[in-house]
Structure formats: C-alpha cells, structure tokens
C-alpha cells in the first residue's frame, strides 16, 4: 500500500482515490513516520474512504495505527 502514496510536501502524503474509494486519503507525518506506518493501517484508511457520505479527504495523523 505504501507504494501507492504520493508525497505532496515534507509532511503530507496522498493515497489517491481508486477502486471503491469515494475520496482520497491524506496522511500527515514526516518520512520516518510514514515509513513506520503498517500497510494494514493504510488499507484501513482506504476502507474508511469507501464509507457512504464520507467527506474528502479521510485523514490519518502521525499516531495512526491499525485497528478499528
């Protein structure tokens, strides 16, 4: 999943809308924090972006982790 992220600046990364996602995902953190994110957490962000009525973007902050 990390390969799908696109860096906007030093602290913002986009998970572009694809498949069933209704909106983009936005991750906040420096490169070290992004590298530490689990792929499952990024997949979870994509799942949340599929919810009906969700507003853009779905955001994951630097303390994000896998688990609902």
ChimeraX commands (.cxc) that place a marker at each C-alpha (Angstrom):
marker #1 position 0.00,0.00,0.00 radius 0.5
marker #1 position 2.85,2.42,0.73 radius 0.5
marker #1 position 3.84,2.32,-2.93 radius 0.5
marker #1 position 0.52,3.98,-3.77 radius 0.5
marker #1 position 1.26,7.06,-1.62 radius 0.5
marker #1 position 2.18,10.30,-3.37 radius 0.5
marker #1 position 4.17,12.89,-1.45 radius 0.5
marker #1 position 2.74,16.43,-1.55 radius 0.5
marker #1 position 5.30,18.10,0.69 radius 0.5
marker #1 position 7.56,17.17,3.63 radius 0.5
marker #1 position 4.58,16.31,5.86 radius 0.5
marker #1 position 1.62,15.41,3.63 radius 0.5
marker #1 position 1.06,12.26,1.59 radius 0.5
marker #1 position -1.96,11.38,-0.55 radius 0.5
marker #1 position -3.48,7.95,-1.03 radius 0.5
marker #1 position -5.26,8.57,-4.35 radius 0.5
marker #1 position -8.86,7.50,-4.76 radius 0.5
marker #1 position -9.12,4.15,-6.55 radius 0.5
marker #1 position -11.47,1.22,-6.74 radius 0.5
marker #1 position -14.38,1.63,-4.33 radius 0.5
marker #1 position -12.84,4.62,-2.52 radius 0.5
marker #1 position -15.14,7.66,-2.61 radius 0.5
marker #1 position -12.43,10.15,-1.63 radius 0.5
marker #1 position -8.64,10.45,-1.32 radius 0.5
marker #1 position -6.78,9.61,1.85 radius 0.5
marker #1 position -4.37,12.11,3.44 radius 0.5
marker #1 position -1.57,11.03,5.76 radius 0.5
marker #1 position 0.23,13.55,7.93 radius 0.5
marker #1 position 3.81,12.92,9.06 radius 0.5
marker #1 position 7.43,13.12,8.05 radius 0.5
marker #1 position 9.10,10.36,6.01 radius 0.5
marker #1 position 10.20,8.43,9.12 radius 0.5
marker #1 position 6.62,8.36,10.43 radius 0.5
marker #1 position 5.17,7.34,7.07 radius 0.5
marker #1 position 7.79,4.57,6.76 radius 0.5
marker #1 position 6.68,3.31,10.18 radius 0.5
marker #1 position 3.01,3.02,9.22 radius 0.5
marker #1 position 1.77,-0.54,8.77 radius 0.5
marker #1 position 0.36,-1.45,5.37 radius 0.5
marker #1 position -2.75,-2.65,7.21 radius 0.5
marker #1 position -3.27,0.86,8.60 radius 0.5
marker #1 position -3.08,2.34,5.11 radius 0.5
marker #1 position -5.53,-0.30,3.87 radius 0.5
marker #1 position -7.81,0.66,6.77 radius 0.5
marker #1 position -7.64,4.30,5.62 radius 0.5
marker #1 position -8.71,3.13,2.14 radius 0.5
marker #1 position -11.62,1.21,3.74 radius 0.5
marker #1 position -12.79,4.32,5.61 radius 0.5
marker #1 position -12.62,6.26,2.32 radius 0.5
marker #1 position -15.26,3.84,0.97 radius 0.5
marker #1 position -17.90,4.72,3.53 radius 0.5
marker #1 position -21.03,6.40,2.19 radius 0.5
marker #1 position -21.24,10.12,2.89 radius 0.5
marker #1 position -17.56,10.50,3.74 radius 0.5
marker #1 position -16.05,13.93,3.03 radius 0.5
marker #1 position -12.69,14.48,1.37 radius 0.5
marker #1 position -10.11,13.80,2.48 radius 0.5
marker #1 position -10.05,10.99,5.02 radius 0.5
marker #1 position -7.10,11.90,7.27 radius 0.5
marker #1 position -4.62,9.76,9.21 radius 0.5
marker #1 position -2.45,11.65,11.69 radius 0.5
marker #1 position 1.03,10.68,12.80 radius 0.5
marker #1 position -0.25,8.50,15.67 radius 0.5
marker #1 position -2.48,6.36,13.41 radius 0.5
marker #1 position -2.39,2.58,13.88 radius 0.5
marker #1 position -4.22,-0.48,12.63 radius 0.5
marker #1 position -7.38,-1.49,14.44 radius 0.5
marker #1 position -10.97,-0.34,14.43 radius 0.5
marker link #1:1,2 radius 0.2
marker link #1:2,3 radius 0.2
marker link #1:3,4 radius 0.2
marker link #1:4,5 radius 0.2
marker link #1:5,6 radius 0.2
marker link #1:6,7 radius 0.2
marker link #1:7,8 radius 0.2
marker link #1:8,9 radius 0.2
marker link #1:9,10 radius 0.2
marker link #1:10,11 radius 0.2
marker link #1:11,12 radius 0.2
marker link #1:12,13 radius 0.2
marker link #1:13,14 radius 0.2
marker link #1:14,15 radius 0.2
marker link #1:15,16 radius 0.2
marker link #1:16,17 radius 0.2
marker link #1:17,18 radius 0.2
marker link #1:18,19 radius 0.2
marker link #1:19,20 radius 0.2
marker link #1:20,21 radius 0.2
marker link #1:21,22 radius 0.2
marker link #1:22,23 radius 0.2
marker link #1:23,24 radius 0.2
marker link #1:24,25 radius 0.2
marker link #1:25,26 radius 0.2
marker link #1:26,27 radius 0.2
marker link #1:27,28 radius 0.2
marker link #1:28,29 radius 0.2
marker link #1:29,30 radius 0.2
marker link #1:30,31 radius 0.2
marker link #1:31,32 radius 0.2
marker link #1:32,33 radius 0.2
marker link #1:33,34 radius 0.2
marker link #1:34,35 radius 0.2
marker link #1:35,36 radius 0.2
marker link #1:36,37 radius 0.2
marker link #1:37,38 radius 0.2
marker link #1:38,39 radius 0.2
marker link #1:39,40 radius 0.2
marker link #1:40,41 radius 0.2
marker link #1:41,42 radius 0.2
marker link #1:42,43 radius 0.2
marker link #1:43,44 radius 0.2
marker link #1:44,45 radius 0.2
marker link #1:45,46 radius 0.2
marker link #1:46,47 radius 0.2
marker link #1:47,48 radius 0.2
marker link #1:48,49 radius 0.2
marker link #1:49,50 radius 0.2
marker link #1:50,51 radius 0.2
marker link #1:51,52 radius 0.2
marker link #1:52,53 radius 0.2
marker link #1:53,54 radius 0.2
marker link #1:54,55 radius 0.2
marker link #1:55,56 radius 0.2
marker link #1:56,57 radius 0.2
marker link #1:57,58 radius 0.2
marker link #1:58,59 radius 0.2
marker link #1:59,60 radius 0.2
marker link #1:60,61 radius 0.2
marker link #1:61,62 radius 0.2
marker link #1:62,63 radius 0.2
marker link #1:63,64 radius 0.2
marker link #1:64,65 radius 0.2
marker link #1:65,66 radius 0.2
marker link #1:66,67 radius 0.2
marker link #1:67,68 radius 0.2
view
